[in-house]
Amino acid sequence: MNIYYKTLLKKTDSELENILLNKEKYLPDAIYAAESILNNRKNGIEAPQEVLSVKKSPRESEKALSLEKKSFLTDNPNAPQLYTRSTIMIFSVFFGVIFGTALMVYNLKQTHNKRGIIFVLTFGILYFILLSIIADILNSAFFVVLILNSFGGAILTGIFWSKYIGKEFKHRRKSWIYAALISLAITSCLLLLMLWAN
């Protein structure tokens, strides 16, 4: 049984039609399930009883949920390589929101979203300035900076990703190693300059 069938049964006709209008964002199994459900509804056919009554074990449910969460990742060579939301979040928290912004801007460049680049870049710069002011007032309290970095990262990976990329936009996972090396190098240089200035 298609793992998306039971989940999509809860969707309205308009939601299912929206999936069919944006096929490039969904996996073939999800598209097939949406088409089947819509056709059944139009023909007055009820969902198979085994779909409505079947109960999965906790392990099976967890596995299906995991697959659904990662359904936006693909091996299709034609799909763009993007930094994942978790990568952007980690960089934002530990290196700073400005680094998470750089990764997000890269993603938007790969998806040819110029409008998104302007908004995200503006947000990153303003957030960095605001965070610098707050950190200076609070004498660079580490836990406060960490919380604010987490909040900024959540905005990047939640609001901006959903608005300009789409939660289920299919893409290949881009390696974070090169970006991490650059971020470490920049952060190290900044720390050395701060120590030298003091």
Protein Blocks (a to p, Z undefined) as FASTA:
>chain_A
ZZklmmmmmpcfklmmmmmmmmmlpcfklmmmmmmmmmmmmnopacdfklmmpccdfklm
mmmmmmmmmmmpcfbfkbccdddfklmmmmmmmnojklmmmmmmmmmmmnopaklmmmmm
mmmmmmmmmmmmmmmmnoopaklmmmmmmmmmmmmmmmmmmmmnopklccddddfklmmm
mmmmmmmmmmmmmmmmZZ
